[in-house]
Amino acid sequence: MSEKVLIIGSVWPEPNSSAAGSRMLQLMELFLAQSWQVTFASIATPSEFMFDIESMGVRKECIQLNSKTFDDFIKELNPSLVLFDRFMTEEQFGWRVAEHCPEALRILDTEDMHSLRYARQKACKLNRNFDLTDLLKEEVAKREIASIFRSDLTLIISSFEMGLLQSLLKINSDLLHYIPFMLDGMKEDAMNKMPAFEDRQHFVSIGNFLHEPNWDAVLYLKQEIWPQIRKQLPEVELHMYGSYPSQKVFKLHNEKEGFIIKGRVEDAHEVIKNARLLLAPIRFGAGLKGKLILAMQCGTPSITTDVGAEAMHDNLPWSGAIANKVEEFSKDAIKLYSRKSEWIQAQQRGINIINTCYSKEEHGLRLMARIKELKDNLAHHRLHNFIGSMLLHQTLSSTKYMSKWIEAKNTK
């Protein structure tokens, strides 16, 4: 009998807008490949940019927050596996799933560690280096870690965050599973189909403008990095792409400076593969950076920071350069843009990273084996997660009745 999977998303997947959207599609494709029945439910309003998940064979369901209608919905669906796309979604619906489908395996997909991103952002705004103790002080960390404990399994996209959760926050590895992006392998002859060094021009940067690390990178480029590059390469332009550009974004557009705001793009592959270099001066953030993966898939070397490249290349040589200071970043960008032999070497390194670190088959098999193991031993697994049981009990005693109070108030 086919397994029923329910994915509860805080937003509808938009793979052209964020790496999180691409990640969700990869997970859905993996579940569908097992001949499982997949339903994706969300409280979010459908958008014109959302992916047509029904074309994949995924059922789409609009749900309500703080409503008994969800209880009726999940009891009727009766899934054997429920996946929450972020810890906030688990907070909202985890207790309802546990109450009405107690035998369902509850999986949390963190996308990235939100608390790590927030802590790094605060340190950056204070113009000081991030310290691990900042994470321990972060209020969001308490909520995020509690959600991990309440879940039967949490998917971690970054090996750095995997280590952090175990060493600093003392979370047992039984509750965690490392699974980065799952990608098809690349063959070296695939680069022959890409534009050559001579056929590419200009720099490119891309990212959802609503995402704080991306917006900070845009300002960093505009105010400090790009002026230095432009001095040495006066005919070259920087093209800025990204979803949800606001008026404050378009105000940065300046053709005389070669700083060109392009906004949303229909096909990110097309614009990145025709650029010679991608710039991603990410000063804070977490997880894996989809833009850097996409650059490697397009044969486009990149310049980024330690935070940008974190956990992305398993200590293999980077597909470009890693620099944290304005002068080094600008110098590396100018050098790589101008030197064909080094550019080609960086391109080949990107192929090696994709093939070594992101095998769809390898990571998919590991996750499915882990899910099967948990489903076969779920009672034993939960028995040994006392902290999770305790937190779930407290959630059922507090969040449940707060939600029901809101529900009752809304029906008046």
VENNORGI-V895834 format. One record per backbone hydrogen bond with DSSP energy under -1.0 kcal/mol. NH is the residue of the N-H (numbers start at 1). CO is the residue of the C=O. If there is no record, write none. Layout:
BEGIN
nh: (NH | NH)
co: (CO | CO)
END
This chain:
BEGIN
nh: (5 | 6 | 7 | 8 | 9 | 17 | 18 | 22 | 23 | 24 | 25 | 26 | 27 | 28 | 29 | 30 | 31 | 32 | 33 | 34 | 35 | 36 | 37 | 39 | 40 | 41 | 42 | 50 | 51 | 53 | 55 | 56 | 58 | 59 | 61 | 63 | 70 | 72 | 73 | 74 | 75 | 76 | 77 | 78 | 80 | 81 | 82 | 83 | 84 | 85 | 90 | 91 | 92 | 93 | 94 | 97 | 98 | 99 | 100 | 101 | 104 | 105 | 107 | 108 | 109 | 110 | 112 | 114 | 117 | 118 | 119 | 120 | 121 | 122 | 123 | 124 | 125 | 126 | 127 | 128 | 134 | 137 | 143 | 144 | 145 | 146 | 147 | 148 | 149 | 150 | 151 | 152 | 153 | 154 | 155 | 156 | 162 | 163 | 164 | 165 | 166 | 167 | 168 | 169 | 171 | 175 | 176 | 177 | 179 | 183 | 190 | 191 | 192 | 193 | 194 | 200 | 201 | 203 | 204 | 205 | 207 | 209 | 211 | 215 | 216 | 217 | 218 | 219 | 220 | 221 | 222 | 223 | 224 | 225 | 226 | 229 | 230 | 231 | 233 | 236 | 238 | 239 | 240 | 241 | 242 | 250 | 251 | 252 | 253 | 254 | 259 | 260 | 262 | 263 | 271 | 272 | 273 | 276 | 278 | 279 | 280 | 282 | 293 | 294 | 295 | 296 | 297 | 298 | 299 | 300 | 302 | 303 | 304 | 309 | 312 | 316 | 320 | 321 | 323 | 329 | 330 | 331 | 332 | 333 | 334 | 335 | 336 | 337 | 338 | 339 | 343 | 344 | 345 | 346 | 347 | 348 | 349 | 350 | 351 | 352 | 353 | 354 | 355 | 356 | 357 | 358 | 360 | 363 | 364 | 365 | 366 | 367 | 368 | 369 | 370 | 371 | 372 | 373 | 374 | 375 | 376 | 381 | 382 | 383 | 384 | 385 | 389 | 390 | 391 | 392 | 393 | 394 | 395 | 396 | 397 | 398 | 400 | 402 | 403 | 404 | 405 | 406 | 407 | 408 | 409 | 410 | 411)
co: (37 | 81 | 39 | 83 | 41 | 14 | 14 | 18 | 19 | 20 | 21 | 22 | 23 | 24 | 25 | 26 | 27 | 28 | 29 | 31 | 32 | 31 | 3 | 5 | 59 | 7 | 61 | 47 | 13 | 51 | 52 | 53 | 53 | 38 | 40 | 42 | 67 | 68 | 69 | 70 | 71 | 72 | 73 | 74 | 4 | 4 | 105 | 6 | 107 | 8 | 86 | 87 | 88 | 89 | 90 | 93 | 94 | 95 | 96 | 97 | 101 | 80 | 82 | 153 | 84 | 155 | 110 | 112 | 113 | 114 | 115 | 116 | 117 | 118 | 119 | 120 | 121 | 122 | 124 | 123 | 131 | 133 | 139 | 140 | 141 | 142 | 143 | 144 | 145 | 146 | 147 | 106 | 106 | 175 | 108 | 177 | 158 | 159 | 160 | 161 | 162 | 163 | 164 | 164 | 165 | 172 | 173 | 154 | 156 | 358 | 187 | 188 | 189 | 190 | 191 | 197 | 274 | 237 | 277 | 239 | 241 | 243 | 208 | 211 | 212 | 213 | 214 | 215 | 216 | 217 | 218 | 219 | 220 | 220 | 221 | 225 | 226 | 227 | 229 | 233 | 258 | 203 | 260 | 205 | 263 | 246 | 247 | 249 | 250 | 259 | 254 | 238 | 240 | 240 | 267 | 268 | 269 | 202 | 301 | 204 | 303 | 280 | 289 | 290 | 291 | 292 | 293 | 294 | 296 | 295 | 319 | 278 | 321 | 305 | 309 | 313 | 318 | 302 | 304 | 325 | 326 | 327 | 328 | 329 | 330 | 331 | 332 | 333 | 334 | 335 | 339 | 340 | 341 | 342 | 343 | 344 | 345 | 346 | 347 | 348 | 349 | 350 | 351 | 352 | 353 | 354 | 183 | 359 | 360 | 361 | 362 | 363 | 364 | 365 | 366 | 367 | 368 | 369 | 370 | 371 | 372 | 377 | 378 | 379 | 380 | 382 | 385 | 386 | 387 | 388 | 389 | 390 | 391 | 392 | 393 | 394 | 395 | 398 | 399 | 400 | 401 | 402 | 403 | 404 | 405 | 406 | 407)
END
